Amino acid sequence: MAAWYLLLLLASACYRALSHVPDAMVRRVIRALCGDGVKVKHFDHTSILHSLLMGSCALGCHLWELAYADVRYPVRIYSCLGPASTLAWVLPPVEAGFALNEVADVLLKKWDRLLLVHGVMVLSTLVFFQRLGFEHHVSFIFMIHLSTVPLNMRGLDFSPFVNLLVDATFAALFVALRNLLLVGLWLQFLFYGYQIGREQWGSCMNASIVVVVVLVGLLIHGLNLFWAAKIFRKVWAKFNGESVRTGSMEDTGYAE
């Protein structure tokens, strides 16, 4: 348990240090990677690095479990087994560390009510699951961070065609990961628990955990559906020539 919280604090400190990288250095790196023609408007390098790291690792972690683990999702959860890999244990405290840094950033630098609520909700949920010994089972959820990568790239102004590709990639990944894959895995978890019956659940599983999963799932999926509707209204308006891309991450109203 102590190692988990130590890793949380270490991750938070690393993200804190990363957020203090000078903007001039970030701009030089972006121009070296993307060319001098790219204009930097609203770009959060800490967020995009976190999303790329967590999303890729979570995807690899889930694929590894499906390919090599003797007991796979969702059976592994109801059997109360340990993490299928070291990475499955590492990812939750790293995510919690980012959430802690997010909360600290809001309190110390810039007040943002939605960002504060997001950080507190993620941090408290992961700590709650850690207290139950359940946290490693949610590592696959962090795959949804991959949809945030093109969201952050919208803070860069490329050519009109590349900007459109970035927007389309963001919309496609958002729906595929958050509205389809995440909902499907959530339903798979609930259906399997119902199918086998409570008498076959492991000692770590109880009705309270399932209720929490149901409520948190309804909240997350409801919010994702709301944002998906706003995103596609924006896309529809753009294809009909009703709006012009500003290049900012705020022009869809979505923020993570």
C-alpha positions as CSV (number, residue, x, y, z in Angstrom):
1,M,0.0,0.0,0.0
2,A,2.8,2.4,0.9
3,A,4.5,1.8,-2.5
4,W,1.3,2.7,-4.3
5,Y,1.0,6.1,-2.6
6,L,4.8,6.7,-3.0
7,L,4.4,6.1,-6.7
8,L,1.4,8.5,-6.7
9,L,3.5,11.2,-5.2
10,L,6.4,10.6,-7.4
11,A,4.2,10.7,-10.5
12,S,2.7,14.0,-9.3
13,A,6.1,15.5,-8.7
14,C,7.2,14.5,-12.2
15,Y,4.2,16.0,-13.8
16,R,4.7,19.1,-11.7
17,A,8.3,19.4,-13.0
18,L,7.2,18.8,-16.5
19,S,4.6,21.5,-16.4
20,H,7.4,24.0,-15.6
21,V,9.2,23.4,-18.8
22,P,9.5,26.9,-20.5
23,D,7.1,27.6,-23.3
24,A,9.9,28.7,-25.5
25,M,11.5,25.2,-25.2
26,V,8.2,23.6,-26.0
27,R,7.7,25.7,-29.1
28,R,11.2,24.8,-30.3
29,V,10.5,21.1,-29.9
30,I,7.1,21.5,-31.7
31,R,8.7,23.3,-34.6
32,A,11.6,20.8,-34.8
33,L,9.0,17.9,-35.0
34,C,6.3,19.6,-37.1
35,G,8.1,22.3,-39.1
36,D,8.3,26.1,-38.8
37,G,5.0,26.6,-40.5
38,V,3.0,25.3,-37.4
39,K,1.5,28.0,-35.2
40,V,1.3,27.2,-31.5
41,K,-1.9,28.6,-29.9
42,H,-3.2,26.6,-27.0
43,F,-0.9,23.6,-26.3
44,D,-0.7,21.7,-23.0
45,H,2.5,19.6,-23.4
46,T,2.0,17.9,-20.0
47,S,-1.5,16.8,-20.9
48,I,-0.6,15.4,-24.4
49,L,2.5,13.5,-23.0
50,H,0.4,12.1,-20.2
51,S,-2.4,11.0,-22.6
52,L,0.0,9.4,-25.0
53,L,1.8,7.6,-22.3
54,M,-1.2,6.4,-20.4
55,G,-3.3,5.6,-23.4
56,S,-0.6,3.5,-25.1
57,C,0.4,1.7,-22.0
58,A,-3.2,0.9,-21.1
59,L,-3.9,-0.4,-24.6
60,G,-0.8,-2.6,-24.5
61,C,-1.6,-3.8,-21.0
62,H,-5.1,-4.8,-22.0
63,L,-4.0,-6.5,-25.2
64,W,-1.3,-8.4,-23.3
65,E,-3.9,-9.7,-20.8
66,L,-6.2,-10.8,-23.6
67,A,-3.3,-12.6,-25.4
68,Y,-1.3,-14.1,-22.5
69,A,-3.1,-14.1,-19.2
70,D,-4.7,-17.4,-18.1
71,V,-7.7,-15.6,-16.7
72,R,-8.9,-12.6,-18.6
73,Y,-11.3,-9.7,-18.2
74,P,-14.0,-9.7,-16.8
75,V,-13.5,-13.1,-15.2
76,R,-10.3,-11.9,-13.6
77,I,-12.1,-9.2,-11.7
78,Y,-14.8,-11.4,-10.2
79,S,-12.2,-14.0,-9.3
80,C,-10.3,-11.3,-7.2
81,L,-7.0,-12.1,-8.9
82,G,-4.0,-9.8,-8.7
83,P,-2.8,-7.6,-11.6
84,A,-2.1,-9.5,-14.9
85,S,1.1,-7.5,-15.3
86,T,3.3,-5.0,-13.5
87,L,2.0,-2.3,-15.8
88,A,-1.5,-2.9,-14.6
89,W,-0.4,-2.2,-11.1
90,V,1.7,0.9,-12.1
91,L,-0.9,2.8,-14.2
92,P,-3.5,3.6,-11.5
93,P,-1.1,5.5,-9.1
94,V,0.4,7.3,-12.1
95,E,-3.1,8.4,-13.2
96,A,-3.9,9.4,-9.6
97,G,-0.6,11.4,-9.5
98,F,-1.6,13.3,-12.6
99,A,-5.0,14.0,-11.0
100,L,-3.3,15.3,-7.8
101,N,-1.1,17.6,-9.9
102,E,-4.3,18.8,-11.8
103,V,-5.9,19.7,-8.5
104,A,-2.8,21.5,-7.3
105,D,-2.5,23.4,-10.6
106,V,-6.1,24.7,-10.2
107,L,-5.6,25.7,-6.6
108,L,-2.1,27.3,-7.1
109,K,-2.2,28.8,-10.6
110,K,-5.5,29.0,-12.4
111,W,-9.0,28.5,-11.1
112,D,-11.1,26.2,-13.2
113,R,-14.1,24.6,-11.6
114,L,-14.6,21.9,-14.2
115,L,-10.9,20.9,-14.0
116,L,-11.0,20.8,-10.2
117,V,-14.1,18.6,-10.2
118,H,-12.4,16.3,-12.8
119,G,-9.2,16.0,-10.8
120,V,-11.0,15.4,-7.4
121,M,-13.3,12.8,-9.0
122,V,-10.5,10.8,-10.6
123,L,-8.2,11.0,-7.6
124,S,-10.9,10.0,-5.1
125,T,-12.2,7.2,-7.2
126,L,-8.8,5.6,-7.7
127,V,-8.0,6.0,-4.0
128,F,-11.3,4.4,-3.2
129,F,-10.6,1.4,-5.4
130,Q,-7.1,1.1,-4.1
131,R,-8.5,0.8,-0.5
132,L,-10.6,-2.1,-1.8
133,G,-7.6,-3.7,-3.6
134,F,-9.5,-3.3,-6.8
135,E,-7.5,-0.5,-8.5
136,H,-5.4,-2.7,-10.9
137,H,-8.6,-3.9,-12.6
138,V,-9.4,-0.4,-14.0
139,S,-6.1,0.0,-15.8
140,F,-7.7,-0.7,-19.2
141,I,-9.9,2.3,-18.8
142,F,-7.0,4.6,-19.4
143,M,-7.1,3.7,-23.1
144,I,-9.6,6.5,-23.5
145,H,-6.7,9.0,-23.0
146,L,-5.7,8.2,-26.7
147,S,-8.7,10.4,-27.8
148,T,-7.2,13.3,-25.9
149,V,-4.0,13.3,-28.0
150,P,-5.7,14.9,-31.1
151,L,-7.7,17.1,-28.7
152,N,-4.4,18.6,-27.6
153,M,-3.1,18.8,-31.1
154,R,-6.0,21.1,-31.9
155,G,-4.0,23.7,-30.1
156,L,-1.6,23.7,-33.0
157,D,-2.5,25.4,-36.3
158,F,-1.3,23.3,-39.3
159,S,-2.6,23.7,-42.8
160,P,-6.5,23.7,-43.2
161,F,-6.4,20.1,-44.5
162,V,-4.3,18.8,-41.6
163,N,-6.4,20.7,-39.2
164,L,-9.4,18.9,-40.6
165,L,-7.7,15.6,-40.2
166,V,-6.9,16.3,-36.6
167,D,-10.5,17.3,-35.9
168,A,-11.8,14.1,-37.7
169,T,-9.3,11.9,-35.8
170,F,-10.4,13.5,-32.5
171,A,-14.1,12.9,-33.2
172,A,-13.5,9.3,-34.4
173,L,-11.3,8.3,-31.4
174,F,-13.7,9.9,-29.0
175,V,-16.7,7.9,-30.2
176,A,-14.7,4.7,-30.7
177,L,-13.0,4.7,-27.3
178,R,-15.4,6.5,-25.0
179,N,-18.9,5.9,-26.5
180,L,-18.3,2.4,-27.9
181,L,-15.4,0.5,-26.4
182,L,-15.7,1.8,-22.8
183,V,-19.5,1.3,-22.7
184,G,-19.0,-2.2,-24.2
185,L,-16.5,-3.2,-21.5
186,W,-18.7,-1.8,-18.8
187,L,-21.7,-3.8,-20.0
188,Q,-19.5,-6.9,-20.3
189,F,-18.5,-6.5,-16.7
190,L,-22.0,-6.1,-15.4
191,F,-23.5,-8.9,-17.6
192,Y,-20.9,-11.4,-16.5
193,G,-21.5,-10.7,-12.8
194,Y,-25.2,-11.1,-13.3
195,Q,-24.7,-14.3,-15.4
196,I,-22.6,-16.2,-12.8
197,G,-24.6,-15.0,-9.8
198,R,-23.4,-13.5,-6.6
199,E,-22.6,-16.9,-5.0
200,Q,-19.7,-17.3,-7.5
201,W,-18.2,-13.9,-6.9
202,G,-14.8,-13.8,-5.2
203,S,-14.3,-12.5,-1.7
204,C,-13.3,-9.0,-2.9
205,M,-16.5,-8.5,-4.8
206,N,-19.8,-7.4,-3.3
207,A,-23.0,-5.6,-4.3
208,S,-21.6,-2.2,-3.1
209,I,-18.7,-2.3,-5.6
210,V,-21.1,-3.2,-8.4
211,V,-23.4,-0.3,-7.4
212,V,-20.4,2.1,-7.5
213,V,-19.4,0.8,-10.9
214,V,-22.9,1.2,-12.2
215,L,-23.3,4.8,-10.8
216,V,-19.8,5.9,-11.9
217,G,-20.4,4.3,-15.3
218,L,-23.7,6.1,-15.8
219,L,-22.1,9.4,-14.9
220,I,-19.1,8.9,-17.2
221,H,-21.1,7.5,-20.1
222,G,-23.7,10.3,-19.8
223,L,-21.0,13.0,-19.9
224,N,-19.2,11.3,-22.8
225,L,-22.5,11.1,-24.7
226,F,-23.1,14.8,-24.0
227,W,-19.7,15.8,-25.3
228,A,-20.0,13.6,-28.3
229,A,-23.2,15.3,-29.3
230,K,-21.5,18.7,-28.9
231,I,-18.5,17.6,-30.9
232,F,-20.6,16.3,-33.8
233,R,-22.8,19.4,-33.8
234,K,-19.5,21.3,-34.2
235,V,-18.4,19.0,-37.0
236,W,-21.7,19.2,-38.8
237,A,-21.6,23.0,-38.6
238,K,-18.1,23.1,-40.0
239,F,-19.0,20.9,-43.0
240,N,-21.9,23.2,-43.7
241,G,-19.7,26.2,-43.5
242,E,-21.3,27.6,-40.4
243,S,-18.2,28.0,-38.3
244,V,-14.4,28.5,-38.7
245,R,-11.8,26.6,-36.8
246,T,-10.0,28.7,-34.3
247,G,-7.4,26.1,-33.4
248,S,-8.2,26.3,-29.7
249,M,-9.2,23.4,-27.5
250,E,-12.1,25.4,-26.1
251,D,-14.0,25.8,-29.3
252,T,-15.8,22.4,-28.9
253,G,-16.5,23.1,-25.2
254,Y,-14.8,19.9,-24.3
255,A,-12.0,19.7,-21.8
256,E,-10.5,16.8,-19.9
